[in-house]
Amino acid sequence: MVINTRKYVIYSAVFGNYDNVVKPLKVFKDVDYVLFTDQPVKQNPWRTVHVDWFGTVDDEYKNRRSARHFKAQPGMYMPKAEMFIWTDMTHEVHVHPKDIRDRYVKDNDIALFRHELRDCVYQEASAVLQYKMDTQDNIDRQLFFYQKEKYQRRAGLWETPGVVRMNTPMMTQLGMMWQEMMNK
C-alpha cells in the first residue's frame, strides 16, 4: 500500500476505540493529513486510509500496537513525502511544517520532545506497568534487553505524541529499528 502525498504530511493512526479522531483547529492547505485506521471514519481534513489487514496476536494491546506500526514507519507507506509529522489525537500542529523543518530539523533528520516527567527507560517501564499500558512479560523482556546491552540509567527519555522526521534512509532505518524494539 503506497499513498501518494505532497511534500509535507501530518499523520496519525486510530485503531479500535483507543482514540477519537479529532479535526485539527489549524489546517494548512498545502499539507496532506493522513489517518490510518480500521474505523469507518470521515473527518476533514484527514484522508482516511482504511487498514483491515494489520493484526497482532496481542488482543489486549492490539490497537496501540497497530497504531505504533504506522507511527514508526511512515516512509514505507508515504515514500514521496519529504517530511512527516506524527501527531497523537491528543496533540495538534499549529505551525506550518516548513517552519518546523527550518527551525527544528534544519541540520537534523528528527525532532522529538524531551519527556517532561522522566529521564530514564527504567523509570518509564515502571510507569508503563502502573498505567497498564503493557504486560509484565513484555516489560520484563524489554528491560532484560536493555540490561544485556548495558543501556545506562538516566540516559534521557523522549515523548512521542509528536514526532517530526525527514524522509531519509537514516530515518527509514530508525523506523525499522523502532518497530523491532516494539516487537521484542
Salt bridges, closest charged atoms under 4 A:
ASP30 OD1 - HIS96 NE2 2.80
ASP32 OD1 - ARG6 NH2 3.12
ASP58 OD2 - ARG65 NH2 2.85
GLU82 OE1 - LYS7 NZ 3.91
GLU82 OE2 - ARG101 NH1 3.13
ASP88 OD1 - LYS71 NZ 3.78
ASP102 OD2 - LYS98 NZ 2.74
ASP102 OD1 - ARG101 NH2 2.93
ASP119 OD2 - ARG154 NH2 3.22
GLU124 OE1 - HIS115 NE2 3.57
GLU124 OE1 - ARG118 NE 2.62
ASP134 OD1 - ARG65 NH2 2.69
